[in-house]
């Protein structure tokens, strides 16, 4: 059979047409393929996001309880005061005596009855914050500024309360004290940090490594400021307070984020603190 140029040309045209049709069909199929919806966030951007949340920690204190979901039901909880929420402001007052003290107090109470954990929490709140206010009113001999505020969250079945007090006595440095309280509304028990880590699927060692690296960075910044002549708080990086079993202040805050807090003012005259968010 004799092959002519015309025959070859016709064959090439047919092949080109077939290839074009296949490519067009493939393009349509790829374009209609559903895109994956579960994406993994870049760890760098996650670190930056959590760093920004840590910086905003001091702005969270609005003296209220924030339910993070509208589906949370507290009808099965027995309250001490039926007309109040499960956390409410028990003391709200401003008191000023010239040359003695200036106080702005918003002290909460956990409104859950017949529970030893809650009773212990409320006793600590009374001892740490209310009793201090009473002591200032009775015994202040130098100008004292004292404030107490708080914020509470409910994430699923976990109630977290964080209370902050700011104390300035005469010429002493300002001191900030932070205390947190975490309670499981389903089991009626205190929530430990290990239990929260388990619920959130966080690895113990990874969390400790993150705490160590962020505290070290904060300390390096403090050392730089000290060399410039500033009076700053220097952390003891060898302290075991950074071990998770020794960590006392933690909470589930906005968007179910875990906040681990190291408030150095709890034991020293400083307002310095480290906040690490997961």
C-alpha positions as CSV (number, residue, x, y, z in Angstrom):
1,X,0.0,0.0,0.0
2,X,1.5,3.3,-1.0
3,X,1.5,6.0,1.7
4,X,1.1,9.5,0.4
5,X,1.8,12.9,2.0
6,X,-1.9,13.5,2.1
7,X,-2.5,10.3,4.0
8,X,0.2,11.1,6.6
9,X,-1.1,14.6,7.0
10,X,-4.6,13.3,7.6
11,X,-3.3,10.8,10.2
12,X,-1.4,13.5,12.1
13,X,-4.5,15.7,12.2
14,X,-6.6,12.9,13.7
15,X,-3.9,12.2,16.4
16,X,-3.7,15.8,17.3
17,X,-7.5,16.0,17.7
18,X,-7.6,12.9,19.9
19,X,-4.8,14.2,22.1
20,X,-6.7,17.6,22.4
21,X,-9.9,15.9,23.4
22,X,-8.2,13.7,26.0
23,X,-6.5,16.8,27.6
24,X,-9.7,18.7,27.6
25,X,-11.5,15.8,29.4
26,X,-8.7,15.5,31.9
27,X,-8.8,19.2,32.6
28,X,-12.5,19.1,33.3
29,X,-12.1,16.1,35.6
30,X,-9.2,17.7,37.6
31,X,-11.1,21.0,37.9
32,X,-14.2,19.2,39.3
33,X,-12.1,17.1,41.8
34,X,-13.0,18.2,45.3
35,X,-10.2,20.0,47.1
36,X,-9.0,18.6,50.5
37,X,-10.7,20.4,53.4
38,X,-8.4,19.2,56.2
39,X,-5.2,21.2,56.0
40,X,-2.4,21.3,58.5
41,X,-1.4,24.7,59.6
42,X,2.2,25.8,59.2
43,X,3.9,25.3,62.6
44,X,5.6,28.7,62.2
45,X,2.3,30.5,61.8
46,X,0.9,28.5,64.7
47,X,3.7,29.7,66.9
48,X,3.2,33.3,65.9
49,X,-0.5,33.0,66.5
50,X,-0.1,31.6,70.0
51,X,2.6,34.3,70.7
52,X,0.0,37.0,69.9
53,X,-2.6,35.3,72.1
54,X,-0.1,35.3,75.0
55,X,0.5,39.0,74.5
56,X,-3.3,39.6,74.7
57,X,-3.6,37.6,77.9
58,X,-3.6,40.8,80.1
59,X,-6.7,42.1,78.2
60,X,-8.9,39.1,78.9
61,X,-10.0,40.2,82.4
62,X,-13.6,41.4,81.9
63,X,-15.1,40.2,85.2
64,X,-17.6,37.8,83.6
65,X,-18.2,34.2,82.6
66,X,-17.9,33.4,78.9
67,X,-19.6,30.3,77.5
68,X,-17.5,29.2,74.5
69,X,-20.5,27.3,73.0
70,X,-24.2,27.9,73.0
71,X,-24.8,24.2,73.4
72,X,-23.5,24.1,77.0
73,X,-26.2,23.0,79.4
74,X,-25.7,23.7,83.2
75,X,-29.3,22.8,84.2
76,X,-28.0,19.7,86.1
77,X,-25.7,21.7,88.3
78,X,-26.9,22.4,91.8
79,X,-26.2,26.1,92.6
80,X,-25.8,27.7,96.0
81,X,-27.5,30.8,94.8
82,X,-30.2,29.8,92.3
83,X,-30.5,33.3,90.7
84,X,-26.9,33.6,89.8
85,X,-24.7,31.9,87.2
86,X,-22.2,29.2,88.1
87,X,-19.6,32.0,88.5
88,X,-20.5,35.5,89.4
89,X,-19.0,38.7,91.0
90,X,-19.5,38.3,94.7
91,X,-17.7,41.6,95.6
92,X,-17.7,44.6,93.4
93,X,-16.6,47.8,95.0
94,X,-14.3,50.8,94.7
95,X,-13.0,52.3,98.0
96,X,-10.6,55.2,98.4
97,X,-9.2,56.7,101.6
98,X,-6.8,59.5,100.8
99,X,-3.1,58.7,101.6
100,X,-4.0,55.2,102.7
101,X,-5.5,53.1,100.0
102,X,-7.2,53.0,96.6
103,X,-9.0,49.7,95.8
104,X,-11.0,48.5,92.9
105,X,-12.3,45.0,93.6
106,X,-14.2,42.5,91.5
107,X,-13.9,39.2,93.4
108,X,-15.8,36.1,92.0
109,X,-17.3,33.1,93.6
110,X,-17.9,29.7,92.1
111,X,-21.6,29.0,92.6
112,X,-21.8,25.3,92.8
113,X,-23.1,23.7,96.0
114,X,-22.1,20.5,98.0
115,X,-18.7,20.0,96.4
116,X,-15.5,19.8,98.3
117,X,-13.3,21.0,95.3
118,X,-15.5,24.1,94.8
119,X,-15.5,24.8,98.6
120,X,-11.7,24.6,98.6
121,X,-11.5,26.9,95.6
122,X,-13.8,29.5,97.2
123,X,-11.8,29.3,100.5
124,X,-8.6,30.1,98.5
125,X,-10.2,33.0,96.7
126,X,-11.4,34.4,100.1
127,X,-8.0,33.9,101.7
128,X,-5.9,35.3,98.8
129,X,-8.0,38.2,97.5
130,X,-10.8,39.2,99.9
131,X,-8.7,38.8,103.1
132,X,-6.0,40.9,101.6
133,X,-8.5,43.7,100.9
134,X,-9.7,43.5,104.5
135,X,-6.1,43.7,105.7
136,X,-5.4,46.8,103.6
137,X,-8.5,48.6,104.9
138,X,-7.5,47.8,108.5
139,X,-3.7,48.2,108.5
140,X,-2.5,50.2,105.5
141,X,-0.1,52.9,106.7
142,X,1.3,53.9,103.3
143,X,-0.5,54.6,100.1
144,X,-1.6,51.3,98.7
145,X,-3.2,50.5,95.3
146,X,-5.0,47.2,95.1
147,X,-7.1,45.8,92.3
148,X,-8.7,42.4,91.7
149,X,-10.4,41.3,88.5
150,X,-11.1,38.0,86.8
151,X,-12.3,36.0,83.8
152,X,-14.0,32.6,83.5
153,X,-14.7,30.3,80.5
154,X,-16.6,27.1,79.9
155,X,-15.2,25.0,77.1
156,X,-17.3,21.9,76.6
157,X,-17.5,20.5,80.2
158,X,-14.5,22.3,81.7
159,X,-14.9,25.5,83.8
160,X,-11.8,27.6,84.0
161,X,-11.5,30.7,86.3
162,X,-8.4,33.0,86.3
163,X,-8.1,35.8,88.9
164,X,-5.6,38.6,88.9
165,X,-4.7,41.0,91.6
166,X,-2.4,44.0,91.3
167,X,-0.7,45.4,94.4
168,X,1.4,48.6,94.8
169,X,2.4,49.4,98.3
170,X,4.2,52.7,98.8
171,X,7.6,52.6,97.0
172,X,7.6,48.9,96.6
173,X,7.6,47.5,93.0
174,X,4.2,46.6,91.6
175,X,3.2,43.0,92.2
176,X,0.8,40.9,90.1
177,X,-0.6,37.7,91.4
178,X,-2.4,35.2,89.2
179,X,-4.4,32.2,90.4
180,X,-6.4,29.7,88.2
181,X,-9.1,27.2,89.1
182,X,-10.2,24.4,86.7
183,X,-13.3,22.2,87.3
184,X,-14.9,19.4,85.4
185,X,-18.6,20.0,85.3
186,X,-19.4,16.4,84.3
187,X,-17.4,14.6,87.0
188,X,-17.6,17.4,89.6
189,X,-13.9,17.3,90.2
190,X,-10.9,19.5,89.9
191,X,-9.2,19.3,86.5
192,X,-5.5,18.6,86.6
193,X,-3.1,19.9,83.9
194,X,-2.3,16.3,82.9
195,X,-6.0,15.6,82.3
196,X,-6.2,18.7,80.1
197,X,-3.1,17.8,78.1
198,X,-4.7,14.3,77.5
199,X,-8.0,15.8,76.4
200,X,-6.2,18.1,74.0
201,X,-3.8,15.4,72.7
202,X,-0.7,17.3,73.7
203,X,2.6,15.5,74.2
204,X,4.1,16.0,77.7
205,X,7.7,16.4,76.4
206,X,6.8,18.7,73.5
207,X,4.9,21.0,75.9
208,X,7.8,21.1,78.3
209,X,10.3,21.8,75.5
210,X,8.1,24.6,74.2
211,X,7.8,26.1,77.7
212,X,11.6,25.9,78.2
213,X,12.4,27.5,74.9
214,X,9.9,30.4,75.3
215,X,11.0,31.1,78.9
216,X,14.6,31.1,77.8
217,X,13.9,33.7,75.1
218,X,12.0,35.9,77.6
219,X,15.0,35.7,79.9
220,X,17.4,36.6,77.2
221,X,15.3,39.8,76.5
222,X,15.3,40.5,80.3
223,X,19.1,40.1,80.4
224,X,19.5,42.6,77.5
225,X,17.3,45.1,79.3
226,X,19.3,44.7,82.5
227,X,22.5,45.4,80.6
228,X,20.9,48.7,79.5
229,X,20.3,49.6,83.1
230,X,16.6,48.6,83.5
231,X,15.4,47.0,86.7
232,X,13.9,43.7,85.4
233,X,13.0,40.3,86.7
234,X,15.6,37.6,85.9
235,X,14.2,34.1,85.7
236,X,15.9,31.1,87.3
237,X,16.0,28.7,84.3
238,X,17.1,25.8,86.5
239,X,14.0,26.0,88.7
240,X,11.7,23.0,88.6
241,X,8.6,25.3,88.5
242,X,8.7,24.8,84.7
243,X,8.2,21.1,85.0
244,X,4.6,20.3,84.3
245,X,4.0,18.4,87.6
246,X,5.1,21.7,89.3
247,X,3.0,24.0,87.2
248,X,0.1,25.4,89.2
249,X,-1.5,28.0,86.9
250,X,-3.2,26.9,83.7
251,X,-6.6,27.3,82.1
252,X,-8.7,26.7,79.0
253,X,-9.5,30.1,77.5
254,X,-10.9,31.5,74.3
255,X,-11.4,29.0,71.5
256,X,-10.4,26.1,73.8
257,X,-6.8,27.2,73.9
258,X,-4.6,26.0,76.8
259,X,-2.9,28.9,78.7
260,X,0.0,27.9,80.9
261,X,1.0,30.8,83.1
262,X,4.1,31.5,85.2
263,X,3.2,34.6,87.3
264,X,6.5,35.5,89.1
265,X,4.6,38.0,91.3
266,X,3.0,35.2,93.2
267,X,6.3,34.9,95.1
268,X,8.1,38.1,94.3
269,X,7.5,41.8,94.0
270,X,7.2,41.9,90.3
271,X,4.5,42.1,87.6
272,X,6.5,39.9,85.2
273,X,4.9,36.7,83.9
274,X,5.3,34.2,81.1
275,X,2.3,33.0,79.3
276,X,2.6,30.1,76.8
277,X,-0.4,29.1,74.7
278,X,-1.2,25.8,73.1
